[in-house]
Every structure is written in structure tokens, then in C-alpha cells.
Amino acid sequence: MEELEQQIRFLLELDKQKKIGRQTYLADGSRKEGDAEHAWHLAVMAFMLADYANQKIDVLKTVKMVLLHDVIEIDAGDTYAYDTEANKTKRDREVKAADRIYGLLPERQKQEYRALWDEFEAMETPEAKFANTLDKVQPVLLNNASGGRSWREHQIKVDQIMARNERTHEGSETLWFYIRNLIEENIKKGNIGT
């Protein structure tokens, strides 16, 4: 029962992720998405788009990775991709959060889930590269669908987007090609500054 109690405590802690807001709007532009919605969307993308990974991936492992990678934002908060100041302290905040949140789990799951988070962050395995690609592709898809709403709201420039996506191709050349075209279209529409 102790193990079950630890798992339940972790699951209830994850409920807090539902309240964490992000800067990207839903496709219809009606409101900004939440962290839990983002994780769900990435999980669906992971199994639906797995054939576009540059290398063969373990799909279940990738799904677990994208579902678990942002739970640390319960403590660390969502750091907006283009917030230069907040990104300076992001790693420290997230490591502390990972220690606490994954530490709620029974030892076996604590080790597995923390290892998945570390793997995502290191971005060295095919699964981590693909998961990171999805994490970069999804906001571009939503920004494009919402008419560039978040990009316009934050006055984002193309060089910021390209710097953020510097390694996106490592997980999927196909998805990178697709979103690069969307980025170019949004520059022409004036949704992304030059």
C-alpha cells in the first residue's frame, strides 16, 4: 500500500499541471493553452507522427517522455521560450523541481521517470531528439493556426524562432521542413518580424 500511496500522491501532484498556462494560443486563438494540454497534444503527435522521425524510435518511451517532461513546471513554472531573463535561471529551477516531484514516486518509477526527463534534456537519443522536435513543432503549428497571435503579441522576430529551432531538424528533417515553410509564410504575412 505504501507504493500505491506514493503513486497516488504523485498523480494528485500532477493535477497542478492543469493550472499552468503557456504563451501559445489554441489553434482557434480563443485562449492560451495549458501545460497539461500541451503534454497531451505532444503525446498524440508522438505516436501519430513517429514515422517522420529521422531514426526508428520507441514510441511508448517517447510518449512517456513528452507526457512527463513538463511536470517540473509545477514548481519551476513555464518559462516562455523567448524570455531571455527567465531562461537564465530555468535550468536550476527545473533541476530542483525534478528532484522534488519525481522524488514523490516509489524508487523504481522515480528512477525511470527522472531518467526520461534527463534524457529529454540531454537530447542525445533518437527518442529525445524526436520529443524535442515535437516540443518545438507544436507551438509553430498553433501559432500558424491562430494567425500568429502569440508571435505578434510578443513581437517575435524570425532570428529568435530560428535560434530556438536550431536543433529541431535532428529529430525529424520532414517536420522541420514543414514548419520552416510555415515560418516563412508567417514572415510574409507580417506575423513574425524580421
Residue frames as a rotation matrix with the C-alpha (Angstrom) as fourth column:
MET 1
0.560 0.829 0.000 0.00
0.829 -0.560 0.000 0.00
0.000 0.000 -1.000 0.00
GLU 2
0.235 -0.530 -0.814 2.90
0.309 -0.754 0.580 2.38
-0.922 -0.388 -0.014 0.60
GLU 3
-0.786 -0.531 0.315 3.90
0.426 -0.097 0.899 2.23
-0.447 0.842 0.303 -3.07
LEU 4
-0.156 0.828 0.539 0.30
0.924 -0.070 0.375 2.89
0.348 0.557 -0.754 -4.14
GLU 5
0.624 0.360 -0.693 0.11
0.655 -0.724 0.214 5.84
-0.425 -0.588 -0.688 -1.75
GLN 6
-0.293 -0.816 -0.498 3.27
0.211 -0.564 0.799 7.31
-0.932 0.129 0.337 -3.30
GLN 7
-0.788 0.032 0.615 1.86
0.616 0.082 0.784 6.85
-0.026 0.996 -0.084 -6.81
ILE 8
0.279 0.956 0.091 -1.44
0.936 -0.292 0.195 8.47
0.213 0.031 -0.977 -5.84
ARG 9
0.395 -0.216 -0.893 0.42
0.448 -0.804 0.392 11.39
-0.802 -0.555 -0.221 -4.22
PHE 10
-0.715 -0.699 -0.008 2.38
0.270 -0.286 0.919 11.86
-0.645 0.655 0.393 -7.48
LEU 11
-0.510 0.597 0.619 -0.79
0.813 0.100 0.573 11.70
0.280 0.796 -0.537 -9.58
LEU 12
0.570 0.729 -0.378 -2.50
0.814 -0.563 0.143 14.29
-0.108 -0.389 -0.915 -7.40
GLU 13
-0.041 -0.680 -0.732 0.59
0.283 -0.711 0.644 16.49
-0.958 -0.180 0.222 -7.64
LEU 14
-0.818 -0.277 0.505 0.36
0.528 -0.012 0.849 16.26
-0.229 0.961 0.156 -11.45
ASP 15
0.196 0.966 0.171 -3.14
0.980 -0.187 -0.064 17.73
-0.030 0.180 -0.983 -11.24
LYS 16
0.297 -0.168 -0.940 -1.42
0.307 -0.915 0.260 21.08
-0.904 -0.366 -0.220 -10.58
GLN 17
-0.748 -0.627 0.217 -0.06
0.370 -0.123 0.921 20.96
-0.551 0.769 0.324 -14.12
LYS 18
-0.115 0.813 0.571 -3.60
0.990 0.045 0.136 21.67
0.084 0.580 -0.810 -15.37
LYS 19
0.729 0.430 -0.532 -3.35
0.552 -0.829 0.086 25.20
-0.405 -0.357 -0.842 -13.95
ILE 20
-0.182 -0.901 -0.393 -0.05
0.303 -0.432 0.850 26.15
-0.936 0.035 0.351 -15.57
GLY 21
0.836 0.530 -0.141 -0.55
0.091 -0.387 -0.918 28.49
-0.541 0.754 -0.372 -18.50
ARG 22
-0.199 -0.853 0.482 1.62
0.817 0.128 0.562 28.79
-0.541 0.506 0.672 -21.55
GLN 23
-0.403 -0.039 -0.914 2.06
-0.183 -0.976 0.122 31.65
-0.897 0.216 0.386 -24.03
THR 24
-0.996 0.023 -0.090 0.85
-0.082 0.227 0.970 29.77
0.043 0.974 -0.224 -27.11
TYR 25
-0.297 0.955 -0.030 -2.79
-0.865 -0.282 -0.415 30.17
-0.405 -0.098 0.909 -28.10
LEU 26
-0.075 0.418 0.905 -5.07
0.216 0.893 -0.395 27.30
-0.974 0.166 -0.157 -29.07
ALA 27
-0.691 -0.229 0.686 -5.46
0.676 0.134 0.725 26.82
-0.258 0.964 0.063 -32.82
ASP 28
0.169 0.844 0.509 -8.68
0.906 -0.336 0.257 28.88
0.388 0.418 -0.821 -32.83
GLY 29
-0.569 -0.539 0.621 -6.98
0.303 -0.840 -0.451 31.71
0.764 -0.069 0.641 -30.92
SER 30
0.406 0.898 0.170 -9.68
0.137 -0.244 0.960 31.72
0.903 -0.367 -0.222 -28.23
ARG 31
0.894 -0.193 0.405 -7.32
-0.443 -0.243 0.863 31.33
-0.068 -0.951 -0.303 -25.27
LYS 32
-0.093 -0.986 -0.135 -3.82
-0.937 0.132 -0.323 30.24
0.337 0.097 -0.937 -24.33
GLU 33
0.412 0.188 -0.891 -3.14
-0.096 0.982 0.162 26.54
0.906 0.019 0.423 -23.87
GLY 34
0.708 -0.177 0.684 -2.24
-0.695 -0.005 0.719 24.95
-0.123 -0.984 -0.127 -20.55
ASP 35
-0.321 -0.943 0.088 0.72
-0.935 0.330 0.131 22.75
-0.152 -0.040 -0.988 -19.74
ALA 36
-0.346 0.244 0.906 -1.34
-0.146 0.940 -0.308 19.58
-0.927 -0.239 -0.290 -19.44
GLU 37
0.766 0.641 -0.051 -2.99
-0.098 0.038 -0.994 20.27
-0.635 0.767 0.092 -22.80
HIS 38
0.376 -0.739 -0.559 0.44
-0.926 -0.284 -0.247 20.79
0.024 0.611 -0.791 -24.34
ALA 39
-0.566 -0.618 0.546 1.67
-0.671 0.730 0.131 17.44
-0.479 -0.292 -0.828 -22.95
TRP 40
0.123 0.712 0.692 -1.42
0.071 0.689 -0.721 15.64
-0.990 0.138 0.034 -24.23
HIS 41
0.844 0.211 -0.493 -1.00
-0.418 -0.316 -0.852 17.19
-0.335 0.925 -0.178 -27.68
LEU 42
-0.050 -0.957 -0.284 2.65
-0.999 0.048 0.014 16.12
0.000 0.285 -0.959 -27.83
ALA 43
-0.466 -0.083 0.881 1.74
-0.354 0.930 -0.099 12.57
-0.811 -0.358 -0.462 -26.80
VAL 44
0.604 0.728 0.326 -0.75
0.097 0.339 -0.936 12.28
-0.791 0.597 0.134 -29.66
MET 45
0.705 -0.412 -0.577 1.81
-0.709 -0.433 -0.557 13.77
-0.021 0.802 -0.597 -32.04
ALA 46
-0.242 -0.897 0.370 4.44
-0.858 0.375 0.350 11.27
-0.452 -0.233 -0.861 -30.84
PHE 47
-0.350 0.103 0.931 2.53
0.144 0.988 -0.055 8.21
-0.926 0.115 -0.360 -31.96
MET 48
0.711 0.699 0.077 0.82
0.207 -0.104 -0.973 9.82
-0.672 0.707 -0.219 -34.94
LEU 49
0.859 -0.398 -0.324 3.98
-0.507 -0.569 -0.647 11.30
0.073 0.720 -0.690 -36.47
ALA 50
0.473 -0.706 0.527 6.51
-0.272 0.452 0.849 8.65
-0.838 -0.545 0.022 -35.38
ASP 51
0.593 -0.210 0.777 7.11
0.706 0.600 -0.377 7.60
-0.387 0.772 0.504 -38.98
TYR 52
0.833 -0.251 0.493 8.70
0.155 -0.749 -0.644 11.01
0.531 0.613 -0.585 -39.63
ALA 53
0.768 -0.634 0.087 11.43
-0.249 -0.171 0.953 10.57
-0.590 -0.754 -0.289 -37.01
ASN 54
0.332 -0.739 -0.586 14.90
-0.930 -0.154 -0.333 10.58
0.156 0.655 -0.739 -38.54
GLN 55
-0.780 -0.564 -0.272 15.66
-0.479 0.817 -0.321 7.32
0.403 -0.120 -0.907 -36.73
LYS 56
-0.013 0.761 -0.649 13.46
0.212 0.636 0.742 4.48
0.977 -0.128 -0.170 -35.52
ILE 57
-0.584 -0.120 0.803 12.09
-0.665 -0.496 -0.558 5.35
0.465 -0.860 0.210 -32.09
ASP 58
-0.749 0.443 -0.493 10.48
0.636 0.691 -0.345 3.51
0.187 -0.572 -0.799 -29.21
VAL 59
-0.345 0.682 0.645 7.07
0.092 -0.659 0.747 5.19
0.934 0.317 0.164 -29.45
LEU 60
0.624 0.610 -0.488 5.87
0.529 0.130 0.839 4.31
0.575 -0.782 -0.241 -25.95
LYS 61
-0.071 -0.741 -0.668 9.09
0.974 -0.196 0.114 5.64
-0.215 -0.643 0.735 -24.44
THR 62
-0.836 -0.233 0.496 8.68
0.413 -0.864 0.290 8.86
0.361 0.447 0.819 -26.45
VAL 63
0.118 0.955 0.271 5.05
0.189 -0.289 0.938 9.23
0.975 -0.060 -0.215 -25.35
LYS 64
0.553 0.018 -0.833 6.11
0.824 0.135 0.550 8.82
0.122 -0.991 0.060 -21.71
MET 65
-0.482 -0.860 -0.168 8.86
0.868 -0.495 0.038 11.37
-0.116 -0.128 0.985 -22.25
VAL 66
-0.714 0.216 0.667 6.59
0.171 -0.869 0.464 14.05
0.679 0.445 0.583 -23.68
LEU 67
0.422 0.901 -0.103 3.93
0.290 -0.027 0.957 13.45
0.859 -0.433 -0.273 -21.02
LEU 68
0.638 -0.201 -0.743 6.45
0.770 0.149 0.621 13.73
-0.014 -0.968 0.250 -18.19
HIS 69
-0.219 -0.923 0.316 8.93
0.889 -0.322 -0.325 16.35
0.401 0.210 0.892 -19.42
ASP 70
-0.407 0.082 0.910 6.99
-0.030 -0.997 0.077 19.42
0.913 0.004 0.408 -18.29
VAL 71
0.533 0.630 -0.565 5.71
0.556 0.243 0.795 18.16
0.638 -0.738 -0.221 -14.91
ILE 72
-0.317 -0.749 -0.581 8.65
0.948 -0.233 -0.218 20.05
0.028 -0.620 0.784 -13.38
GLU 73
-0.667 0.107 0.737 6.84
0.168 -0.942 0.289 23.25
0.726 0.317 0.611 -14.33
ILE 74
0.476 0.774 -0.417 4.56
0.581 0.078 0.810 22.63
0.660 -0.628 -0.413 -11.33
ASP 75
0.480 -0.408 -0.777 7.41
0.732 -0.301 0.611 24.11
-0.484 -0.862 0.154 -9.28
ALA 76
-0.507 -0.862 -0.026 9.57
0.667 -0.411 0.621 25.85
-0.546 0.297 0.783 -11.89
GLY 77
0.245 0.665 -0.706 6.76
-0.145 -0.694 -0.705 27.47
-0.959 0.275 -0.074 -13.86
ASP 78
0.553 -0.043 0.832 6.57
0.798 0.313 -0.515 27.62
-0.239 0.949 0.208 -17.63
THR 79
-0.152 -0.681 -0.717 9.48
0.161 -0.732 0.662 29.67
-0.975 -0.014 0.221 -18.90
TYR 80
0.842 0.499 -0.205 8.48
-0.078 -0.263 -0.962 31.42
-0.534 0.825 -0.183 -22.11
ALA 81
0.553 -0.626 0.549 10.82
0.805 0.571 -0.159 30.34
-0.215 0.530 0.820 -24.88
TYR 82
0.169 -0.461 0.871 11.75
0.651 -0.611 -0.450 33.93
0.740 0.643 0.197 -25.77
ASP 83
0.956 0.132 0.262 12.13
-0.117 -0.647 0.753 35.32
0.269 -0.751 -0.603 -22.23
THR 84
0.238 -0.968 -0.074 15.89
-0.031 0.068 -0.997 35.92
0.971 0.240 -0.014 -22.06
GLU 85
-0.278 -0.355 0.893 16.00
-0.834 -0.372 -0.408 36.79
0.477 -0.858 -0.192 -18.36
ALA 86
0.501 0.565 0.655 13.85
-0.820 0.551 0.152 33.89
-0.276 -0.613 0.740 -17.13
ASN 87
0.897 -0.181 -0.404 15.83
-0.084 0.827 -0.557 31.44
0.435 0.533 0.726 -19.26
LYS 88
-0.041 -0.965 0.260 19.00
-0.578 -0.190 -0.794 32.33
0.815 -0.183 -0.550 -17.32
THR 89
-0.537 -0.113 0.836 17.63
-0.832 0.234 -0.503 30.59
-0.139 -0.966 -0.220 -14.19
LYS 90
0.380 0.820 -0.427 15.49
-0.882 0.461 0.100 27.98
0.279 0.338 0.899 -15.92
ARG 91
0.031 -0.415 -0.910 17.87
-0.181 0.893 -0.413 25.03
0.983 0.177 -0.047 -15.59
ASP 92
-0.907 -0.405 0.118 18.44
-0.163 0.078 -0.984 25.50
0.389 -0.911 -0.137 -11.85
ARG 93
-0.372 0.857 0.357 14.71
-0.897 -0.233 -0.375 25.89
-0.238 -0.460 0.855 -11.17
GLU 94
0.431 0.591 -0.681 13.87
-0.793 0.609 0.027 22.83
0.431 0.529 0.731 -13.23
VAL 95
-0.354 -0.625 -0.696 16.50
-0.116 0.768 -0.630 20.55
0.928 -0.142 -0.344 -11.66
LYS 96
-0.926 0.071 0.371 15.24
-0.377 -0.096 -0.921 21.40
-0.030 -0.993 0.115 -8.17
ALA 97
-0.005 1.000 -0.020 11.68
-0.976 -0.009 -0.216 20.76
-0.216 0.018 0.976 -9.32
ALA 98
0.229 0.027 -0.973 12.64
-0.554 0.826 -0.107 17.43
0.801 0.563 0.204 -10.90
ASP 99
-0.792 -0.575 -0.206 14.32
-0.125 0.483 -0.867 16.33
0.598 -0.661 -0.454 -7.66
ARG 100
-0.754 0.528 0.391 11.21
-0.539 -0.158 -0.827 17.11
-0.375 -0.834 0.404 -5.63
ILE 101
0.133 0.945 -0.300 8.45
-0.970 0.063 -0.234 15.98
-0.202 0.322 0.925 -7.97
TYR 102
0.217 -0.096 -0.972 9.98
-0.486 0.853 -0.192 12.73
0.847 0.514 0.138 -9.22
GLY 103
-0.814 -0.576 0.077 11.09
-0.302 0.305 -0.903 12.15
0.497 -0.758 -0.422 -5.61
LEU 104
-0.204 0.833 0.514 7.44
-0.956 -0.056 -0.287 11.63
-0.210 -0.550 0.808 -4.67
LEU 105
0.481 0.442 -0.757 7.41
-0.731 0.679 -0.069 8.32
0.483 0.587 0.650 -6.56
PRO 106
0.867 -0.256 0.428 8.38
-0.036 0.823 0.567 4.81
-0.497 -0.507 0.704 -5.47
GLU 107
0.060 -0.988 -0.143 12.09
-0.278 -0.154 0.948 4.26
-0.959 -0.018 -0.284 -6.16
ARG 108
-0.331 -0.190 0.924 11.63
0.684 0.627 0.374 2.23
-0.650 0.756 -0.078 -9.37
GLN 109
0.488 0.608 0.626 9.39
0.871 -0.389 -0.301 4.82
0.061 0.692 -0.719 -11.00
LYS 110
0.791 -0.303 -0.532 11.40
-0.040 -0.893 0.449 7.71
-0.611 -0.334 -0.718 -9.57
GLN 111
-0.235 -0.962 0.138 14.49
0.040 0.132 0.990 6.37
-0.971 0.238 0.008 -11.34
GLU 112
-0.292 0.178 0.940 12.68
0.896 0.393 0.204 5.65
-0.333 0.902 -0.274 -14.62
TYR 113
0.668 0.690 0.279 10.78
0.744 -0.628 -0.229 8.94
0.017 0.360 -0.933 -14.89
ARG 114
0.650 -0.529 -0.546 13.68
-0.148 -0.792 0.592 11.10
-0.745 -0.304 -0.593 -13.78
ALA 115
-0.387 -0.809 0.443 15.89
0.299 0.344 0.890 9.31
-0.872 0.477 0.109 -16.30
LEU 116
0.072 0.496 0.865 13.34
0.995 0.030 -0.099 10.09
-0.075 0.868 -0.491 -19.04
TRP 117
0.938 0.254 -0.235 13.40
0.263 -0.965 0.009 13.76
-0.225 -0.071 -0.972 -18.05
ASP 118
0.223 -0.944 -0.244 17.22
-0.194 -0.288 0.938 13.81
-0.955 -0.162 -0.247 -18.03
GLU 119
-0.383 -0.315 0.868 17.24
0.688 0.529 0.496 12.06
-0.616 0.788 0.014 -21.41
PHE 120
0.590 0.658 0.468 14.82
0.807 -0.477 -0.348 14.63
-0.006 0.583 -0.812 -22.87
GLU 121
0.871 -0.263 -0.416 17.02
-0.096 -0.920 0.381 17.45
-0.482 -0.292 -0.826 -21.58
ALA 122
-0.079 -0.985 0.156 20.26
-0.021 0.158 0.987 15.88
-0.997 0.074 -0.033 -22.92
MET 123
0.694 0.512 -0.505 18.70
-0.484 -0.187 -0.855 15.40
-0.533 0.838 0.118 -26.38
GLU 124
-0.367 -0.916 -0.163 21.11
-0.821 0.237 0.519 12.66
-0.437 0.324 -0.839 -27.43
THR 125
-0.666 0.167 0.727 18.90
0.219 0.975 -0.024 9.61
-0.714 0.144 -0.686 -28.12
PRO 126
-0.869 0.398 0.293 16.53
0.291 -0.067 0.954 9.23
0.400 0.915 -0.057 -31.09
GLU 127
0.023 0.937 -0.348 13.55
0.940 0.099 0.327 9.42
0.341 -0.335 -0.878 -28.71
ALA 128
0.035 -0.069 -0.997 14.79
0.680 -0.730 0.074 12.59
-0.733 -0.680 0.022 -27.01
LYS 129
-0.907 -0.385 -0.172 15.60
0.125 -0.635 0.762 14.25
-0.403 0.670 0.624 -30.32
PHE 130
-0.625 0.740 0.247 12.15
0.470 0.104 0.877 13.44
0.623 0.664 -0.413 -31.68
ALA 131
0.175 0.682 -0.710 10.41
0.985 -0.121 0.126 14.52
0.000 -0.722 -0.692 -28.44
ASN 132
-0.326 -0.381 -0.865 12.28
0.423 -0.877 0.227 17.84
-0.846 -0.292 0.447 -28.56
THR 133
-0.979 0.028 0.201 11.33
0.183 -0.307 0.934 18.27
0.088 0.951 0.296 -32.20
LEU 134
-0.182 0.983 -0.023 7.67
0.788 0.160 0.594 17.79
0.588 0.090 -0.804 -31.32
ASP 135
0.145 0.175 -0.974 8.04
0.882 -0.469 0.047 20.27
-0.449 -0.866 -0.222 -28.46
LYS 136
-0.670 -0.435 -0.602 9.28
0.112 -0.861 0.497 22.87
-0.734 0.265 0.625 -30.96
VAL 137
-0.915 0.329 0.232 6.90
0.273 0.083 0.958 21.97
0.296 0.941 -0.166 -33.81
GLN 138
-0.219 0.925 -0.310 3.68
0.971 0.239 0.029 22.10
0.101 -0.295 -0.950 -31.78
PRO 139
-0.022 0.241 -0.970 3.86
0.461 -0.859 -0.224 25.83
-0.887 -0.452 -0.092 -30.89
VAL 140
-0.869 -0.290 -0.401 4.64
-0.214 -0.510 0.833 26.70
-0.446 0.810 0.381 -34.52
LEU 141
-0.747 0.652 0.133 1.59
0.545 0.484 0.684 24.74
0.381 0.584 -0.717 -35.67
LEU 142
0.060 0.809 -0.585 -0.62
0.972 -0.181 -0.151 26.51
-0.228 -0.559 -0.797 -33.12
ASN 143
-0.315 -0.235 -0.919 0.83
0.154 -0.969 0.195 29.93
-0.936 -0.080 0.342 -33.88
ASN 144
-0.998 -0.049 -0.039 0.26
-0.034 -0.104 0.994 29.39
-0.053 0.993 0.102 -37.57
ALA 145
-0.479 0.878 -0.022 -3.32
0.786 0.440 0.435 28.21
0.392 0.191 -0.900 -37.00
SER 146
0.230 0.581 -0.781 -4.12
0.872 -0.479 -0.100 31.19
-0.432 -0.658 -0.617 -34.74
GLY 147
0.787 0.071 0.613 -2.84
0.468 -0.716 -0.518 33.69
0.402 0.695 -0.597 -37.27
GLY 148
-0.167 -0.979 0.117 0.46
0.536 -0.189 -0.823 34.20
0.827 -0.075 0.556 -35.46
ARG 149
0.703 0.627 0.336 -1.32
0.126 -0.574 0.809 35.57
0.700 -0.526 -0.482 -32.41
SER 150
0.826 -0.424 -0.372 1.37
0.446 0.088 0.891 34.79
-0.345 -0.901 0.262 -29.82
TRP 151
-0.140 -0.902 0.408 4.19
0.989 -0.107 0.105 35.81
-0.051 0.418 0.907 -32.17
ARG 152
-0.049 0.198 0.979 2.51
0.434 -0.878 0.199 39.15
0.899 0.435 -0.043 -32.84
GLU 153
0.882 0.471 -0.015 1.62
0.188 -0.322 0.928 39.68
0.432 -0.822 -0.372 -29.17
HIS 154
0.671 -0.699 -0.248 5.27
0.410 0.071 0.909 39.24
-0.618 -0.712 0.334 -28.13
GLN 155
0.810 -0.322 -0.491 6.72
-0.561 -0.671 -0.485 40.88
-0.173 0.668 -0.723 -31.27
ILE 156
0.384 -0.645 0.661 8.80
0.128 0.746 0.653 37.80
-0.915 -0.166 0.369 -32.05
LYS 157
0.292 -0.441 -0.849 11.44
-0.897 -0.433 -0.083 38.05
-0.331 0.786 -0.522 -34.74
VAL 158
0.852 0.070 -0.519 12.48
-0.366 0.788 -0.495 35.34
0.375 0.611 0.697 -37.16
ASP 159
-0.132 -0.978 -0.163 16.01
-0.445 0.206 -0.871 35.14
0.886 -0.042 -0.463 -35.73
GLN 160
-0.363 0.092 0.927 14.51
-0.918 0.138 -0.373 34.24
-0.162 -0.986 0.034 -32.31
ILE 161
0.688 0.700 0.193 12.46
-0.628 0.707 -0.325 31.44
-0.364 0.102 0.926 -33.85
MET 162
0.665 -0.487 -0.566 15.37
-0.300 0.519 -0.800 30.12
0.683 0.702 0.199 -35.87
ALA 163
-0.418 -0.825 0.381 17.67
-0.706 0.030 -0.707 30.14
0.572 -0.565 -0.595 -32.81
ARG 164
-0.063 0.484 0.873 15.07
-0.880 0.385 -0.277 28.24
-0.470 -0.786 0.402 -30.79
ASN 165
0.854 0.488 0.181 14.72
-0.322 0.768 -0.554 25.71
-0.409 0.415 0.813 -33.60
GLU 166
0.139 -0.916 -0.376 18.43
-0.987 -0.161 0.028 25.30
-0.086 0.367 -0.926 -34.24
ARG 167
-0.823 -0.507 0.255 18.30
-0.515 0.856 0.042 21.57
-0.240 -0.097 -0.966 -33.44
THR 168
0.102 0.975 0.200 14.71
-0.703 0.212 -0.679 20.80
-0.704 -0.071 0.707 -34.48
HIS 169
0.380 0.015 -0.925 15.88
-0.873 0.338 -0.353 19.01
0.307 0.941 0.141 -37.63
GLU 170
-0.654 -0.753 0.080 17.76
-0.730 0.599 -0.329 16.45
0.200 -0.273 -0.941 -35.52
GLY 171
-0.521 0.539 0.662 14.53
-0.261 0.638 -0.725 14.68
-0.813 -0.550 -0.192 -34.61
SER 172
0.182 0.622 0.762 12.79
0.710 0.453 -0.540 14.97
-0.680 0.639 -0.359 -37.98
GLU 173
-0.866 -0.490 -0.102 14.00
0.240 -0.584 0.776 16.60
-0.440 0.647 0.623 -41.17
THR 174
-0.538 0.736 0.411 10.48
0.684 0.096 0.723 16.23
0.493 0.670 -0.555 -42.59
LEU 175
0.441 0.739 -0.509 8.77
0.897 -0.358 0.257 18.08
0.008 -0.571 -0.821 -39.72
TRP 176
-0.180 -0.586 -0.790 11.49
0.463 -0.759 0.458 20.75
-0.868 -0.283 0.408 -39.72
PHE 177
-0.928 -0.121 0.352 10.96
0.372 -0.288 0.882 21.32
-0.006 0.950 0.313 -43.46
TYR 178
-0.106 0.982 0.154 7.21
0.848 0.008 0.530 21.57
0.519 0.187 -0.834 -42.87
ILE 179
0.555 0.385 -0.737 7.39
0.768 -0.578 0.276 24.13
-0.320 -0.720 -0.616 -40.07
ARG 180
-0.536 -0.768 -0.351 10.16
0.476 -0.618 0.625 26.10
-0.697 0.168 0.697 -41.78
ASN 181
-0.714 0.369 0.595 7.70
0.545 -0.241 0.803 26.69
0.440 0.898 -0.029 -44.61
LEU 182
0.394 0.884 -0.251 5.07
0.847 -0.242 0.474 27.80
0.358 -0.399 -0.844 -42.09
ILE 183
0.107 -0.457 -0.883 7.56
0.672 -0.621 0.403 30.20
-0.732 -0.637 0.241 -40.54
GLU 184
-0.865 -0.473 0.167 8.35
0.419 -0.497 0.760 31.69
-0.277 0.727 0.628 -43.96
GLU 185
-0.270 0.859 0.435 4.63
0.707 -0.130 0.695 32.09
0.653 0.496 -0.572 -44.71
ASN 186
0.566 0.521 -0.638 4.13
0.824 -0.366 0.432 33.91
-0.008 -0.771 -0.637 -41.41
ILE 187
-0.438 -0.733 -0.521 7.03
0.559 -0.675 0.480 36.26
-0.704 -0.081 0.706 -42.14
LYS 188
-0.853 0.133 0.505 5.30
0.432 -0.363 0.826 37.20
0.293 0.922 0.252 -45.40
LYS 189
0.129 0.991 0.020 2.00
0.713 -0.106 0.693 37.74
0.689 -0.075 -0.721 -43.56
GLY 190
-0.142 -0.275 0.951 3.70
-0.312 -0.899 -0.307 40.01
0.939 -0.340 0.042 -41.03
ASN 191
0.855 0.510 -0.092 3.08
-0.115 0.359 0.926 37.68
0.506 -0.781 0.365 -38.08
ILE 192
0.549 -0.789 -0.276 6.81
0.759 0.331 0.561 37.28
-0.351 -0.517 0.781 -37.47
GLY 193
0.860 -0.271 -0.432 9.16
-0.303 -0.953 -0.006 40.25
-0.410 0.136 -0.902 -37.52
THR 194
0.723 -0.672 0.161 12.40
0.560 0.434 -0.706 40.39
0.404 0.600 0.690 -39.49
